[in-house]
């Protein structure tokens, strides 16, 4: 455990310092995404000096804190993940610096494009977003933490624009023009993301994500805009199986098929965002089984060896492709026996889903397609 001197000369164990997360939000002009996702060590150190000057002017109490900056540009989904791993890693690196090497400002940059810890390496998957976020942490003595946190919340939301020299430096270094450049607290980022998800009709998703971020030990129950039951618990989001939701509907067959496709489309939206935030999605069913990446699967029954071989049937919807795959076993003189339902949440997941179902039920990985959602006489998912 390392120790280092504060401004007043006292020695404080690094682990006792309280970390306050903030960030610098860059909004490039439309069509001008930042070419780089990381800054070199020298560039990060130079930027950290600009940032320290800005924050001191906005919140004088920053003078009593140690400023740690990661020279990396993230999307908000990368920063808002359970446990806040980017900030946690930045704090840990700053605390680990040996006594005598940590100055008032410390920056972590890349070497040959690689950051000093995996959590600080932005993903190219999210590099094209409209807002790029650079994480900062202020390490402060616990006795001063509440006052500094309060001042950060008050001052940054009202007048958190970055200084002209900081903006000029970033535009020159990144080779872009910036429309806005301002400092935010992490709470500001949470509030901004909440508004964005609400505007996209994804308020239920935000309630689950907020629970995972801020109260991870407390379960949260909600319902999607289309009526699918959702629950967060123990670090996982649990979704009602779409087939179970369908069985409870009381509309005509055409409407049920349309609504079922809508439920799967909504589940795909949720799955994509939950994956970006690194929050697992599972089916809330005793019949659910562990599935591969990109699809969900529930097993309804085993296939009797004495009966004909099961077959794989597709449920399709216009513009969505295959929304579900059912495993059905023919029964002479009766409707097929339904053995399983799988839900591909990504286009590339259909092949692996078929392979798993074929191996599990001893049948060919060939898909019988009818161009529609097939329902049985009771309006549930069925097979021809």
C-alpha positions in Angstrom: 0.0 0.0 0.0 1.6 3.2 -1.1 1.5 6.6 0.7 2.2 10.1 -0.6 2.1 13.6 0.7 -0.9 15.9 0.3 -0.5 19.7 -0.1 -0.3 20.3 3.6 2.6 17.9 3.8 0.8 15.2 5.8 1.2 11.6 4.8 -2.0 9.7 3.9 -2.3 6.1 2.9 -3.3 6.1 -0.8 -6.1 3.6 -0.1 -7.9 6.0 2.3 -8.4 8.7 -0.3 -11.9 9.1 -1.6 -12.3 9.1 -5.4 -14.8 11.5 -7.1 -15.5 10.6 -10.8 -15.8 13.3 -13.4 -15.3 13.4 -17.2 -14.7 15.6 -20.1 -17.4 15.3 -22.8 -16.4 16.1 -26.4 -19.0 16.6 -29.1 -17.4 16.8 -32.5 -19.0 18.7 -35.3 -21.4 16.4 -37.3 -19.5 14.1 -39.5 -16.2 14.6 -37.7 -15.6 11.7 -35.3 -12.3 11.7 -33.5 -9.8 9.7 -35.5 -7.9 8.5 -32.4 -9.4 6.7 -29.4 -6.3 7.1 -27.2 -3.7 9.8 -26.5 0.0 9.0 -26.0 1.5 9.3 -22.6 3.0 12.7 -23.4 -0.2 14.0 -24.9 -2.3 12.7 -22.0 0.1 14.5 -19.5 -0.2 17.7 -21.5 -4.0 17.5 -21.6 -4.1 16.8 -17.8 -2.4 20.1 -17.2 -5.1 21.9 -19.2 -7.8 20.0 -17.4 -6.4 20.8 -14.0 -6.3 24.5 -14.9 -9.9 24.4 -16.1 -11.2 22.6 -13.0 -9.3 24.8 -10.6 -11.1 27.8 -12.2 -14.5 26.2 -12.0 -14.1 24.6 -8.5 -11.3 26.0 -6.4 -11.6 23.1 -3.9 -10.0 20.9 -6.6 -6.7 22.3 -5.3 -6.9 19.9 -2.4 -7.3 16.8 -4.6 -5.1 14.7 -6.8 -6.3 14.7 -10.4 -5.9 11.4 -12.4 -6.8 11.4 -16.1 -7.0 8.5 -18.6 -6.0 9.6 -22.1 -8.8 7.6 -23.8 -12.1 8.5 -25.5 -15.0 6.3 -24.6 -18.7 6.0 -25.5 -21.1 6.4 -22.6 -22.0 2.7 -22.7 -18.4 1.9 -21.9 -18.3 4.1 -18.9 -21.7 3.1 -17.5 -21.1 -0.5 -16.7 -21.7 -2.4 -13.4 -18.9 -1.5 -11.0 -17.8 1.4 -13.2 -14.7 -0.5 -14.3 -13.1 2.4 -16.2 -13.1 4.7 -13.2 -12.2 1.8 -10.8 -9.2 1.0 -12.9 -8.1 4.6 -13.1 -8.4 5.0 -9.4 -6.5 1.9 -8.7 -3.6 2.9 -11.0 -3.4 6.3 -9.4 -3.3 4.8 -5.9 -0.6 2.4 -6.8 2.0 4.9 -7.8 4.9 4.9 -5.4 5.5 7.6 -2.9 7.4 10.5 -4.4 6.3 9.8 -8.0 2.7 11.0 -7.8 2.4 14.7 -8.4 -0.7 16.9 -8.1 -1.7 15.7 -11.6 -1.2 12.3 -13.1 -2.1 11.0 -16.5 -2.2 7.6 -18.1 -1.7 7.4 -21.9 -1.1 4.8 -24.5 2.1 3.3 -25.9 1.7 2.1 -29.5 -2.0 2.6 -29.1 -2.3 0.4 -26.0 -3.4 1.7 -22.7 -1.8 0.5 -19.4 -4.8 -1.6 -18.4 -7.5 -3.4 -20.5 -10.3 -1.6 -18.9 -8.9 1.7 -20.1 -8.8 0.6 -23.7 -11.8 2.0 -25.7 -13.5 -0.4 -28.1 -13.6 0.5 -31.8 -17.2 -0.8 -31.8 -18.4 2.4 -30.2 -15.9 4.8 -31.6 -18.4 6.4 -34.0 -20.7 7.8 -31.4 -21.8 11.4 -31.3 -20.2 12.1 -28.0 -16.7 11.0 -26.8 -16.0 10.9 -23.0 -12.6 11.2 -21.3 -12.6 9.9 -17.7 -11.1 11.8 -14.8 -10.9 11.0 -11.1 -10.2 13.4 -8.2 -8.6 11.7 -5.2 -9.3 13.6 -2.1 -9.0 13.2 1.7 -12.3 11.8 3.1 -12.8 14.9 5.3 -12.9 17.1 2.2 -14.8 14.7 -0.1 -18.4 15.8 0.6 -17.7 19.5 0.1 -15.8 18.9 -3.2 -18.5 16.5 -4.4 -21.2 19.1 -3.7 -19.3 21.9 -5.4 -18.6 19.7 -8.5 -22.3 18.9 -8.8 -23.2 22.6 -8.5 -20.6 24.2 -10.6 -20.1 21.7 -13.5 -23.8 21.5 -14.4 -24.1 25.3 -14.5 -20.8 26.4 -16.0 -18.8 23.4 -16.9 -17.6 24.5 -20.3 -13.9 23.7 -20.9 -11.4 26.5 -21.4 -10.5 27.8 -24.9 -6.9 26.6 -24.6 -8.2 23.1 -23.8 -10.5 23.1 -26.7 -7.9 24.4 -29.1 -5.4 21.8 -27.9 -7.8 18.9 -28.4 -8.9 20.1 -31.8 -5.3 20.4 -32.9 -4.3 17.1 -31.4 -7.3 15.0 -32.6 -7.6 16.8 -35.9 -11.3 17.6 -35.5 -13.6 20.6 -34.8 -15.6 20.5 -31.6 -19.1 21.8 -31.2 -19.1 21.5 -27.4 -16.6 20.6 -24.8 -17.6 20.5 -21.2 -17.0 18.8 -17.8 -19.6 16.6 -16.3 -19.9 14.7 -13.0 -20.8 11.0 -13.3 -24.2 11.9 -12.0 -24.6 14.3 -14.9 -23.8 11.5 -17.3 -26.3 9.2 -15.6 -29.0 11.8 -15.9 -28.2 12.5 -19.5 -28.3 8.8 -20.4 -31.6 8.4 -18.6 -33.1 11.2 -20.7 -31.8 9.7 -23.9 -33.2 6.3 -23.1 -36.6 7.8 -22.1 -36.8 9.7 -25.4 -36.1 6.4 -27.2 -39.0 4.7 -25.4 -36.5 2.7 -23.4 -37.3 4.0 -19.9 -37.8 0.4 -18.5 -34.3 -0.5 -19.7 -32.9 2.4 -17.9 -34.6 1.4 -14.6 -32.8 -2.0 -14.9 -29.5 -0.5 -15.8 -29.7 2.1 -13.0 -30.3 -0.6 -10.5 -27.3 -2.6 -11.8 -25.1 0.6 -11.5 -26.3 2.2 -8.3 -28.0 -0.5 -6.2 -26.6 -3.8 -7.6 -27.7 -5.8 -4.6 -31.4 -4.8 -4.8 -33.7 -6.4 -7.4 -35.7 -4.3 -9.8 -38.9 -5.4 -11.6 -40.4 -3.6 -14.6 -42.2 -4.1 -17.9 -41.2 -3.2 -21.4 -43.2 -0.7 -23.4 -44.8 -3.6 -25.2 -45.6 -5.5 -22.0 -42.7 -8.0 -21.6 -41.9 -8.7 -17.9 -38.3 -7.9 -17.0 -36.4 -8.2 -13.8 -32.9 -7.3 -12.6 -31.3 -9.4 -9.8 -27.8 -10.7 -8.9 -26.1 -8.9 -11.8 -28.4 -10.3 -14.5 -31.5 -9.1 -16.3 -34.1 -11.7 -16.6 -36.7 -11.5 -19.4 -40.1 -13.2 -19.7 -39.9 -15.8 -22.6 -41.6 -14.3 -25.6 -43.6 -17.5 -26.2 -44.9 -17.3 -22.6 -45.9 -13.7 -23.3 -47.7 -14.7 -26.5 -49.7 -17.4 -24.8 -51.3 -14.8 -22.5 -52.5 -12.6 -25.3 -56.2 -12.6 -26.3 -56.2 -10.9 -29.8 -56.9 -12.5 -33.2 -54.2 -14.6 -34.8 -52.9 -11.9 -37.2 -52.6 -9.4 -34.4 -50.9 -11.9 -32.1 -48.3 -12.7 -34.8 -47.6 -9.0 -35.4 -47.3 -8.3 -31.7 -45.1 -11.3 -31.1 -42.7 -10.0 -33.8 -42.8 -6.6 -32.0 -41.9 -8.2 -28.7 -38.9 -10.0 -30.2 -37.8 -6.8 -31.9 -37.9 -4.9 -28.6 -36.0 -7.7 -26.9 -33.3 -7.4 -29.5 -33.0 -3.7 -28.7 -32.7 -4.4 -25.0 -30.2 -7.2 -25.7 -27.9 -5.0 -27.8 -27.9 -2.2 -25.2 -27.5 -4.6 -22.3 -24.5 -6.2 -24.0 -23.0 -2.8 -24.6 -23.3 -2.0 -20.9 -22.0 -5.5 -20.1 -25.1 -6.7 -18.3 -26.1 -10.3 -19.0 -29.6 -11.1 -20.4 -31.3 -14.4 -19.6 -34.8 -15.9 -19.9 -36.7 -16.0 -16.6 -37.9 -19.6 -16.9 -37.2 -22.9 -15.3 -37.0 -24.3 -18.8 -34.4 -21.8 -20.0 -31.0 -23.3 -20.8 -27.6 -21.8 -21.2 -27.3 -20.5 -24.7 -24.5 -19.2 -26.8 -23.8 -15.6 -27.6 -26.5 -13.7 -29.4 -29.5 -16.0 -28.7 -31.8 -17.2 -25.9 -33.2 -20.7 -25.6 -35.9 -22.5 -23.6 -36.3 -26.3 -23.7 -39.9 -27.4 -23.2 -39.5 -31.2 -23.4 -37.2 -34.0 -24.3 -37.6 -35.8 -27.6 -38.8 -39.4 -27.1 -36.6 -41.8 -29.0 -39.5 -43.8 -30.3 -41.2 -40.8 -32.0 -40.2 -39.4 -35.4 -37.2 -37.1 -35.6 -37.8 -33.5 -34.5 -37.6 -30.7 -37.1 -36.7 -27.0 -36.9 -39.3 -24.5 -37.9 -38.7 -20.7 -38.4 -41.1 -18.0 -37.3 -40.5 -15.0 -39.6 -41.6 -11.4 -39.7 -41.2 -8.7 -42.4 -38.1 -6.7 -41.9 -36.9 -8.8 -39.0 -36.2 -12.1 -40.6 -36.3 -15.1 -38.3 -37.7 -14.0 -34.9 -37.9 -17.4 -33.4 -37.0 -21.1 -34.1 -39.2 -23.9 -32.8 -38.2 -27.5 -32.4 -41.3 -29.7 -33.1 -41.7 -33.4 -33.2 -44.4 -34.8 -35.6 -47.1 -36.8 -34.0 -49.3 -39.0 -36.2 -52.9 -37.8 -36.2 -52.1 -34.9 -33.8 -50.5 -31.5 -33.7 -46.7 -31.5 -33.6 -45.2 -31.7 -30.1 -43.3 -28.5 -29.2 -39.9 -29.3 -27.7 -38.1 -25.9 -27.6 -38.1 -22.3 -28.7 -35.0 -20.3 -29.5 -34.7 -16.5 -30.1 -31.9 -15.2 -32.3 -31.1 -11.7 -31.0 -28.4 -11.0 -33.6 -28.3 -12.0 -37.3 -25.1 -13.9 -36.9 -26.5 -15.9 -34.0 -29.0 -17.9 -36.2 -26.4 -20.4 -37.4 -25.0 -21.2 -33.9 -28.6 -21.5 -32.6 -29.5 -24.0 -35.3 -26.3 -26.0 -34.6 -27.1 -26.2 -30.9 -30.7 -27.2 -31.5 -29.7 -29.8 -34.1 -27.1 -31.3 -31.7 -29.4 -31.3 -28.7 -32.3 -32.9 -30.5 -30.5 -35.2 -32.9 -31.8 -33.7 -36.1 -30.6 -31.8 -39.1 -29.7 -28.1 -38.8 -32.1 -27.4 -41.7 -34.7 -24.7 -41.1 -38.3 -25.1 -42.4 -39.4 -21.6 -43.4 -43.0 -20.5 -44.0 -42.5 -16.7 -44.2 -44.6 -16.0 -41.1 -45.1 -16.5 -37.4 -46.8 -20.0 -37.2 -49.4 -20.3 -34.4 -51.3 -23.4 -33.2 -55.0 -23.6 -32.7 -54.7 -22.0 -29.2 -52.7 -19.0 -30.6 -49.4 -20.2 -29.2 -46.2 -20.7 -31.1 -46.7 -23.8 -33.2 -45.5 -25.7 -36.3 -47.2 -26.8 -39.5 
